[in-house]
């Protein structure tokens, strides 16, 4: 790269000079012209001369208010620069703005004319367009990677000429792009204006049109801080005190260019709302020192040519001292440039206008070319040149130090104020302050949000409290003005006149050791009050039905007993149990069960109305206090309770389901004079009603107590018998009718009571079911029978069937199949040898559950028998759908099979249809020879009954049917 520069005199001198420098025409020759004149004929003659002699060269030029040549300032001159590139391609454009298109879009269009794939830098000059920053932002949009240099062109009279070989324009842009892989393009800048004064925030701006800063007009801002004279001459004087801000990591300046009638101003580049600005003050010595540091840093940069674009306002401020800033650049490399009205700069892929700066574009095609020797700054006459500014600098320094101290204090105060404001404004509680009369001095937004008032609708605390509380509020204010804090509950009135409870804390406000007001914090405790009410309600009420619970029932009974202790007037206690509720709850789920309980609770409320109190005692048990002294009235209510589910059957899964009620009643004072006695005796009467067939009510009599006491003793003994292994499994043989051979046995539990002797299964099995012992008992029978069957298999090598009954409660358990699987694994019994018997009623309560359990059991290999078939509501098709393996015809059909034609027909039909469905049939209760003959005639598969053998102990069974001989 070769660089030649010339201060133009005339045509002959230029031609001779070019010949002397051997400047030859080339496509890679860039000619730049900076001139003070806008005389079109003069410029046209110069363009023609250059075009004639250098037709392939690229030419761009503009007018300027002062030119720069090798570190020297020239005025009213024309400067030419010839840069002969070796590896760089040039593309130029003379672009006249389209008025119908905004500046941003013009910038995009201009960039598309200049920039190619490997463009490294663009040099662009524009006139003083209305929005130059939008223009260069348009260039950035299309070419964010390209280094932009140049600036706004105009001479000292504000005139502009932009030209290239294509011609001359006064509005628009001219530019050249530099492209090539070997081109090095680096830029830098120097600003170094001192920041003075406080921070200001831009509060209203639109591009470079500024309406307010710190909520005041820009003129008022200058007037307030810099005086009336500066404000009145703001377009001339703002260049001495520009606005400085930091954007994208660098400081940039903004001057006021124009003032508009409504008070807004146009500045020399964009400002955005929220940006922080400060006033700038120029210290020439500081500016030159900063530039020196910049130039010294350039020793590490390869620079074969330096293009300088410095601000005309910077030059005017520094007077002749601008030369001290520029002169060292000639030690770095050839340089040329001009003074702009706004410098274009590229930083972190962003284009911006800086103002009041000196920007540099350093070009090189050879990274090895570096500045030679140390760079030094001329210093002579500095003291004389700047001594007259010492006083001004001293005042500036004083102002700056004072400003810094005030800013630190201001930052501290602002931080404290913001913390206080945050504490108040964003506090979820109401925060207020009042004077001694209760007048509201301040309120936070929570007050209005919670109470629904608009601002200025409330002026006193007394306006939002109940009149009855006024004296208490005044006392609390007086107490606070005496220096005391206090906390108390108070309800405040919403705009709609409803009241909200608050917990209020009031503290005195002390200023200069004088009580001047009261701060209050009011916490909404509505939720706490509601929670307390809910907790209280839940403590005394059932959550599901919302009826009083056992605790409240006892309290109500106690209160009533105390009331009646004098006259002993009769009242009744009713104890209610829902029969079969547990089975329905287990079968259809707890949601269905809960709904039944709630419906029944609602009915109880209706029945007792004002004459009593209903309560949920627990589970499916309810209690009612009937404040009635006539037996007929009491019986009427009890009868309605019993009749309730008869009149309103429950529809579940499309079928009617029936629940009945068992009711027991006790009367005061005959049946007790304490809550415990009255409830216990009503409970005993209810159990007697259950034993008597359910679906009825009974009054307590003394005999009931004796009978139930015996029953509960039996329950205790049964629990003990299961725990201490006092029960025994008996086995009744199952006979193959054709072969008359024993093929297995049914396991039947027996209980030999130590005092009562043999207790019938019809007595203790229902007790086990009622008192929750059936699961333990059933598990014990299953495991014992499986163990015995395995022993017989091992001892006699006879693969016998073992048939075990399963209760409803066992079958409904979710883990029932897992329990069976566990027993089979622990005992080692072959699953095909285990037959489980379920009744029709058990199978039909919940068909979906039954299907699932049976499929899982049969998957294990276990067979299923339906016991007591014919006594329920099932049909053969239903049995087929459940994949039952064996039907056990109930003994009620076998008893009269030889004499009753209908029973015989039923049995015959069942056997015939079962065979078609591939199910075996077993007849139970066979006790006479003629019954056996009929069953043989009908080709029944298996039989069981006393004709062959009653249930036997394991030893007897073994002796009779398994032992040899």
TAWO-V192298 format. One record per pair of residues at least 24 apart in sequence whose C-alpha atoms are under 8 Angstrom apart, sorted by the first residue. I is the first residue (numbers start at 1). J is the second residue. Records with the same first field share a line. If there is no record, write none. Layout:
I = J  J
This chain:
1 = 83  84  85  86  304  364  365
2 = 82  83  84  85  304
3 = 81  82  83  84  304  305  334
4 = 81  82  83  334
5 = 69  79  80  81  82  336
6 = 69  79  80  81
7 = 69  77  78  79  80
8 = 77  78  79  80
11 = 46  49
24 = 54
25 = 53  54  55  56  57
26 = 54  56  57  84
27 = 56  57  58  89  90
28 = 57  58  84  85  86  87  88  89  90
29 = 56  57  58  82  83  84  85
30 = 57  58  59  81  82  83  84  85  90
31 = 57  58  59  60  80  81  82  83
32 = 59  60  61  80  81  82
33 = 59  60  61  62  78  79  80  81
34 = 61  62  63  64  67  78  79  80  337  338
35 = 61  62  63  64  67  76  77  78  79
36 = 63  64  65  66  75  76  77  78  155
37 = 63  76  155
38 = 63  159  160  161
40 = 168
44 = 167  168
47 = 164  165
48 = 165
51 = 165
58 = 90  91  92  164  165
59 = 92  164  165
60 = 92  162  163  164  165  174  175  176
61 = 162  163  164  174
62 = 125  153  154  160  161  162  163
63 = 153  154  155  159  160  161  162
64 = 153  154  155  156  160  338  339  340
65 = 154  155  156  312  338  339  340
66 = 155  312  338  339
67 = 336  337  338  339
68 = 308  335  336  337  338  339
69 = 335  336  337
70 = 327  329  330  334  335  336
71 = 323  326  327  328  329  330  335  336
72 = 323  326  327
73 = 322  323
81 = 336
83 = 305
85 = 365
86 = 365
87 = 180  182  183  365
88 = 178  179  180  181  182  183
89 = 178  179  180
90 = 176  177  178  179
91 = 115  176  177  178
92 = 174  175  176  177
93 = 164  174  175  176
94 = 162  163  164  166  167  172  173  174  175
95 = 172  173  174
96 = 169  171  172  173
97 = 171  172  173
103 = 131  132  134  135  138
104 = 134  135  136  137  138  139
105 = 135  138
106 = 135  138
107 = 134  135  136  137  138  139
108 = 135  138  139  140  141  142
110 = 139
111 = 138  139  142  143
112 = 142
114 = 175  176  177
115 = 143  177
116 = 179
118 = 179  180  181
119 = 146  177  178  179  180
120 = 145  146  147  177  178  179  180  183  184  185
121 = 146  147  148  149  177  178  179  185
122 = 146  147  148  149  175  176  177  178
123 = 148  149  150  175  176  177
124 = 148  149  150  151  173  174  175  176
125 = 150  151  152  153  162  173  174  175
126 = 151  152  153  162  171  172  173  174
127 = 152  153  154  160  161  162  170  171  172  173
128 = 152  153  154  341
129 = 171  172
131 = 208  269
132 = 269
133 = 269  270  352  353
136 = 344  351  352
137 = 350  351  352
140 = 349  350  351
144 = 349  350  351
145 = 349
146 = 349
147 = 185  186  187  345  346  349
148 = 344  345  346  351
149 = 309  343  344  345  346  359  360  361
150 = 309  343  344  345
151 = 309  340  341  342  343  344
152 = 340  341  342  343  344
153 = 340  341
154 = 340  341
182 = 365  366
183 = 363  364  365  366
184 = 302  362  363  364  365  366  367
185 = 361  362  363  364
186 = 361  362  363
187 = 346  359  360  361  362
188 = 294  359  360  361
189 = 294  357  358  359  360
190 = 287  290  291  294  357  358  359
191 = 251  252  287  290  356  357  358
192 = 282  286  287  290
193 = 280  281  282  283  286  287
194 = 280  281  282  283
195 = 244  278  279  280  281  400
196 = 278  279  280  281  396  399  400  403
197 = 278  279  399  400  403  404
198 = 278  403  407
199 = 276  277  278
200 = 276  277  278
201 = 273  274  275  276  277
202 = 271  272  273  274  275  276  277
203 = 273  274
204 = 273
205 = 271  272  273
206 = 270  271  272
207 = 269  270  271  272
208 = 266  267  268  269  270  271
209 = 264  265  266  267  270
210 = 264  265  266  267  271
211 = 263  264  265
212 = 264
217 = 263  264
218 = 263  264  265
219 = 263
235 = 259
239 = 313  356
240 = 280  281  282  313  317
241 = 279  280  281  282
242 = 279  280  281
243 = 277  278  279  280
244 = 277  278  279  280
245 = 275  276  277  278
246 = 276  277
248 = 347  348
251 = 354
252 = 353  354  355
253 = 354  355  356
254 = 354  355
255 = 355
268 = 342  353  355
269 = 353  354
281 = 396
282 = 317
283 = 393
284 = 318  321  386
285 = 386
288 = 324  325
291 = 325
292 = 325  328  377
295 = 328  329  332  375
296 = 375
298 = 332
299 = 332  370  371
300 = 370
301 = 370  371
302 = 362  363  364  366  367  368  369  370  371
303 = 332  333  362  363  364  369  370  371
304 = 333  334  362  363  364  365  369
305 = 333  334  335  362  363  364
306 = 333  334  335  336  360  361  362  363
307 = 335  336  337  360  361  362
308 = 335  336  337  338  358  359  360  361
309 = 337  338  339  340  343  358  359  360
310 = 337  338  339  340  343  356  357  358  359
311 = 339  340  341  342  343  355  356  357  358
312 = 339  340  341  356
313 = 341  356
314 = 356  357
315 = 339
321 = 385
324 = 377  378  379
325 = 377
327 = 377  378
328 = 375  376  377  378
331 = 371  372  375
332 = 370  371  372  375
333 = 371
429 = 521  522  523  524
430 = 520  521  522  523
431 = 519  520  521  522
432 = 519  520  521
433 = 517  518  519  520
434 = 460  461  517  518  519
435 = 516  517  518
436 = 477  478  481  516  517  518
437 = 474
438 = 462  474  477
450 = 494
451 = 492  493  494  495
452 = 494  495  496
453 = 494  495
464 = 492  493  494
465 = 491  492  493
466 = 491  492  493
477 = 518
480 = 506  507  508  518
481 = 508  515  516  517  518
482 = 515
483 = 507  508  515
484 = 508
500 = 524  525  526
501 = 525  526  529
502 = 526
542 = 616
544 = 594  598
545 = 597  598  601  602  616
547 = 601  614  615  616
548 = 614  615  616
549 = 615  616  617  618
550 = 615  616  617  618
553 = 615
554 = 675
557 = 625  675
558 = 674  675
561 = 673  674
568 = 668  669
569 = 629  668  669
570 = 627  628  629  667  668  669
571 = 625  626  627  628  629  667  668  669
572 = 625  626  627  628  629  634  665  666  667  668
573 = 623  624  625  626  665  666  667  668  678  679  682
574 = 623  624  625  626  638  663  664  665  666  679  682
575 = 621  622  623  624  663  664  665  679  682  683  686
576 = 621  622  623  661  662  663  664  686
577 = 620  621  622  661  662  663  686
578 = 620  621  659  660  661  662
579 = 659  660  661  662  690  694  695
580 = 659  660
581 = 620  659
583 = 809
584 = 845
586 = 812
587 = 812  845  846  849
588 = 846
604 = 641
607 = 637  640
608 = 637
638 = 663  697
639 = 696  697
642 = 695  696  697
660 = 694  695
661 = 694  695  696
662 = 686  687  689  690  694  695  696  697
663 = 689  695  696  697  698
664 = 688  689  697  698  699  700
665 = 697  698  699  700
666 = 699  700
671 = 700
681 = 705
684 = 708
715 = 767  768  771
718 = 764  768
719 = 773
722 = 776  777
726 = 751  752
727 = 751  752
728 = 953
729 = 781  784  785  953  954
730 = 951  952  953  954
731 = 951  952  953  954  957
732 = 944  945  949  950  951  952  957
733 = 944  948  949  951
734 = 942  943  944
735 = 942  943  944
736 = 941  942  943
737 = 936  940  941  942  943
738 = 936  941
742 = 961
743 = 800  801
744 = 800  801  802  803
745 = 800  801  802  803
746 = 802  803  804
747 = 781  785  802  803  804  805
748 = 781  804  805  951
749 = 781
769 = 809
774 = 807  809  810
775 = 809  810
778 = 805  806  807  810
782 = 823
783 = 823  827
786 = 823  824  827  829  834
787 = 827  829
788 = 954
789 = 829
790 = 827  828  829
796 = 962  963
799 = 833
800 = 833
801 = 833  834  835
802 = 833  834  835
803 = 834  835  836  837
804 = 834  835  836  837
805 = 836  837  838
806 = 836  837  838
807 = 838  842
808 = 838  842
811 = 842
812 = 849
817 = 853  856  857
821 = 860
831 = 860  861  862
832 = 861  862  863
833 = 862
834 = 862  863
835 = 862  863  864  865
836 = 862  863  864  865
837 = 864  865  866  867
838 = 864  865  866  867
839 = 866  867  868  869
840 = 866  867  868  869  871  872  873  874
841 = 872  873
844 = 874
850 = 882
851 = 882
854 = 882  883
876 = 913  914
880 = 917
884 = 919
885 = 919  920
886 = 919  920  921  922
887 = 914  919  920  921  922
888 = 921  922  923  924
889 = 921  922  923  924
890 = 923  924  925
891 = 923  924  925  926
894 = 923  924  925  926  931
895 = 925  926  931
896 = 931
897 = 931  934
898 = 930  931  934
908 = 938
911 = 938  939  940
912 = 938
